Amino acid sequence: MGKATKVIVKDRLRHFKPNDTDNLKVSFLTFCCPESIAHWRSMTPAKYLATNSVHTTVLYEHIRKEVIDWSDVVVFQRATGIGAKKLLTYCNMANKVTVYDMDDNFFDFPNTVEYEKIDRQQIIDSVLEIMNGCDAITTTTPILKQEFKKHLGKRDIYVLPNCLDYSFWKDDWKVTRDDGFIRIGYVGGSFHISDTEMVLPALYAILKKYDNVIVEIIGLKTSLDEYFEGRVIHHEPVEMKELPKFLSSHPFDIAIAPLLNNTFSACRSNIRLLQHSVYNTPCVVSPIGSYKEAIDKKFPCVVADDTIDSWIEGMSKLVEDVQLREKLGSSAHWWGYENYNIEKHVLKWYRAYKDIIKKVY
């Protein structure tokens, strides 16, 4: 950990000083979404822990006994189901330090279309069993930590925020569009249908108000293209490994980050804001949860509440003011770089794992 003493981390573990003789070995077992969630919660921290002399591996499937035996710390990322339970049992028998990592509030799914078919109680029971079998829990936001504490009491829970790997989110493919259109973009997906529906009336109003606006939506379909032929573009879901190239080669002039006002949304992390900040894209943002925390910490953006008029006003402001777009986009880039650069914050993972080891042994 040669670089560790050069990094100042303002957290409760700041007094722990790693040394060059450490030989920590960490395995990340990711059970969900290897092309998205695992990027933030497994691949990125594992990569930068490795650059700081920690031995790491990330496994999606074919998890072997030999890997568990090799590890000092085993991280169960978003794990549910019988397979994870069996692995956890083996880890406990082998006296391995186990950590459960979760980035969503599985204890309070909203009553929205995205989650209507899931077996809520089965998931809650499974997650609780695995969480309680692990030595500690890591998660993404302070709000999510507090929600977990309602179910886990005095269990040790560490907040390790999603951070940007700037070697991954590069803009080598960035292009300039000069066709006279202003593009409003949204990276959605099947678990953001209700968030999208919240802003559809405002997007309709913006398209009707401004002939030079195009809306691009990644990851889900809407009815907007029925009313504005050629000015609404729906893109298929983009795999995580291709998303940097896509966003830089299809640059948005404005990005939107809507969230419904509920507990589940409040627990989400601010990755939408971070990934747009890389490309100097100004955002219109719901002041919910970690988005509100970012706003409170001076994230440069336009804020829109859960009313249609607020979203129309916010998007109109950026459509009409190119200088404001440029100012907010540039400022957002540097805000993300200063506050969520994994190179500056990876020590938090190391400190957390070492602290958990101390408490176990």
N, C-alpha and C positions, 0 to 999 in steps of 0.2 A: 504493500500500500504506500508506495513512495510519494504519491501525490496527496495523500490524505491530510498531512499537516499543513498544506498550503490552502486548504479549503475551509472557509468559515461557514458553519451550518448553525442556524439559529433554531435549535430544537432542544427538547429536554434531555437528549443524549450528548450534548455538546462537550461534556467533560470526558467522554471516552476517547482515548487516543490510540488508534490502531498502530501496529508496528510492522516492520518489514519482514518479520519472521512468521507472520500468520500464513496459514496454508488452508484457508477456508474453502470448502467445496459445497456448492449449492446446485441443486437440481430443481428446475421448474417443470412441473407436470401440468400441462394445460389441457383441459378437458372440453373446451368450447371455443369455437371461432378462431382457428389458428391463423386466419388471414386478417383478423381485425383486433379483437380484444387482446389476443396473445401478443400482438405487436407491442401494445402499450404496457401490458402487465408482466410479460415474460421476456420477449426478445430484446426489447430496449434495455431494461435493467441488467439482464444477463450479459449483453454485449459490453456494457460500460463497467460492470463489475469486473469482467475479464480484462479490460484495459488497465485495471487497478490491482492486478495480481490475485484476483479471486478466481478460482476454477469454477466454471459454470457449464451447465448443459440444459437444453430445453427439449422436452420430449412431448410429442403430440399423440403418439400411439406406439404400440409395441414396447411398452414400458417394461424393462427387464429387471429382474432381481439384482443383477450385478450393478446396475446404476444406483439403486437404493443403497446397496452395501457400500458403494464408493462415497456416498454423500455424507456430509455433516448436517446439512439442512435440506429438507425436502419441502418445496412449496407446492401446495395443491391449489391450482388457479381455477376458480369458478367450478369447483368439483361438485357433482351430484351423482347419485346412483351407486349400484352395488359394486362396480369395479373400483371406484374410488375408495369405498369403505374397506374392501379387501386389501388394497394397497396401504391404506392407513393402518390397518391392523398389523400388517407386516412391518411397517416403519416403527410402530410402537414396540413390537416384539424385538426389533433390532436396535432399540434405544436410539433412534434417530430423532433429531429435533424437527418438529413438523409445524408448518405455517399454512394457514388457510387464507387465500387471497380472494377477495370479492369486490367487484366494482359496481354492483347494482343492489338495490334494496329488494331482495327476494322475499322479504317478510311483509311487503306492502305493495303488491302489484295493483295498478289502477284498474278501475272498471271500464276499460276502453277496449276497442275492437282487437287490438294487438294481442291481448292476453285473455280473451274470453274463453279460449279452449284449453287453457292450461289447468292442470290439477294443482291448485294453489297449496292445499294442505300437504299433499305428497311432497312437493318441492320444499316447503318449509320444514317438514319433519326430517327430510334427507339432509338438507343443508345444516340444520341445527345439530344433527347427530355427528356430522363430519367436523363442523366447527368445534364442538365440545370435545371431540377426540384429539384435536390439534393443540399444540402448546401455546399458540398465539394466533392472532388474526391481523392481517394487513388489509387496508382499504384505501380508497382514493381521496375522500373528502372528509372534513370534520363533521359535516352534517350526517353523512352515512355512518361514521363512527358512533355518533350519538344515537342513531336509530338502532344500530346493532346492540348497543349497551342495554336497550330496553329488553332484549331477549337473552343477553349473555352476561348481564350483571357486571361483576368485577374482572372479567377476563381481560387479559392484556390485548389492546387493540392499537395498532400503529397506523398513522396516516402517511402513506407514500404516494404523492400525487403523480398523475400521469405527466410525463415530460416529453419534450421534443428531442429527437435524435436528428440533428441538423445535417448529418451525413446521409440520412435517409430522405428527409424532406427537403431535397435540393431542387433548384429551379433551372437545371441545365437545359430543359426543353422549352423554357418560357418563350412565348411568342407575343407579338403585338398585333392586336386587331384594329384595323382602321376603316371599318365599314360604316362607321357613324352610329352604330347601335350601342346602347348601354345594356350590359347583361347583368341581370340579377340571378344569382345562383344559390342553390340549396342542395346540400348533401344530406339526403334523407335515408330511406331504408324502410324495411317492413315493420320495424319497431318504432317508427315515427309517423305512422299514418295519422294519428289524432293531432299531433303537433302540426302537421302539414295542413290538415283540414281547418285548423284554427286560423291560418293566414291566407287561405284560398280566396275569400272575399276581398281581402286587401290587395292581393296580387291581381285579381280581376280588375279592381278599380285602377290600379297603376297601369296595367296594359291598356285600359280604355282611355286613361288620361294622357299617356305619353306614347306617341306613335313610334318613337325611337327606342323603346324598351323591348328586350327579349328576356324571357324567363327560361332558365335551364335547371332541370331537376334531376338529380342522380339518385337512382335506387328505387323509385316507385312512380306509378302513373297517377295522373290527375285528369280532371275533366276540362282543364283550361284550354287545351288545344282544340276543343270543339268550337270555341268562340273566337280564337285568335290564330287562325291557320298560318303556319310558318313562323310564328313568334313565340311558340312554346315548344321547347325541346326536352324530351324525356330520354335520359340515358339509362341503359341497363346498369345494375349494380357493378361497381368497379372493385376488383380485388385490391386488398391493402397494398400489395407489392407494386401495383400499377397506379395507385391513387396519386402519388407525387407527380408522376409524368402526366397523368390526366389533368390534374388541377393546374399545372404550369403550362401545359399546351392548350388548355381550354380556359384561359383566365377569366374570372368573373370581375366585373367592375364593382359589384356590391354583393355581399353574401348576407344571407339571413339565417338566424339561429333562434327559431321559435321553440318554446317549451310550454306545455300546459302547466297551469299552477296547481300542482298536487305534490304529495310527499315523495312519490317515486321520482318525479322530475327534479325535485329539489336535491335529490341524492346523486344525480348524474354528475359526471366530471365535465370539465370545460374543453374537451378535445376539439369540438367544432370551432371554438374561437382560436385555439392554438394552431390548428392546421391551416386556417385561413390567414392567420397572422404571418406565416412563413412567406406567403406570396403577396404581402402588402395589400391585402383585400380588406376594405372597411366593412364592418358588420353592423346589422341592425339586430338587437339582442333582447331576449326576454330577461327581465331582472329576477330570475328564479335561481335559487340554490347557489351552485358554484359560479354560475354566470353573474349573479348578484355580487358574490365575493370578489370576482374579477373586476366588476364595475367599481366596487368600493375601494379596490386597490389600484384605481386609476387606469383600468384597461380602456384605451381610446375606442369609443364606439358610439353608436346612436341607440338609445334605449327606447323600447316600445313595450307597453304593458299588454294585457290580454284583451284589448279592445281593437276593433277593426280600424277605427279612426286613428288610433295611435300608430298602428303599423303603416297605414297610408301616409301619415305625416312623416314618420321616420324614413320610409323609403323615398318619398318625394324630396325630402331634404337632400339626400345623397344623389338622387337622379339630377337635380337641378344645380348642384354645386360641385364642380369637378375639383376645385381647390380643396374643399373639405374632404372629398374622397381621398385625394392624394395625401393630405395631412394625416387623416386618421389611419390610413393604410400603412404609411411609413412608421408612424408612432406605435401602431399595434405590433409591427414586426419587431421593433426593439424592445417593447414591453415583454413579448414572448421570449425573446432571446435572453433578457436579463432575469426573468422570473421562472422560466420553465425549461431551461437548457439542461438536459440530462447530465452533461459533463460537470455542471456545477452542483448537481443535487444527488448524484449516485451514491455519495457517501452516506446519505440517509438510509439507503437499503443496507449497506454494510453495517452501520451502527445498530440498526434495528435487529438484524440477524445475530450480531454479537451480543446484544443485550438479552435477546431471547435465550441464547445459549447459556449465558451467565445465570439466568433465572432458573433454567431447567437443571443445571448442574451445580 
